Amino acid sequence: MTNSILLESLNIQTLKELIKEGVKSQLNDFKETLQTHNPDELLTREQTCKFLQIDSSTLWAWTNKGKVIAYGIGNRRYYKKAELLNSLQQLKK
């Protein structure tokens, strides 16, 4: 029960401060994650699909069309994270 909060005993200002601190903490964690981002990081096919939230057939098609660049060693294929981000295009309105 030490990690629980009883909302009945909180005033609005205290609740706002608790929410503010929680959001601030999460944003700081996210900021640290972005700062440790390695732009030259190589991703496998599976990691790339997960990163872009696409199916492997879509990744295969985009690679064949030259929309994304694949690097390989033997039968293994890798994609640079920075190049994947650079290949994203702004959609026209």
Beta strands, then each sheet from edge to edge (+ up, - down):
strand 1: 42-44
strand 2: 71-73
strand 3: 76-80
sheet 1: 1+ 3- 2+
end
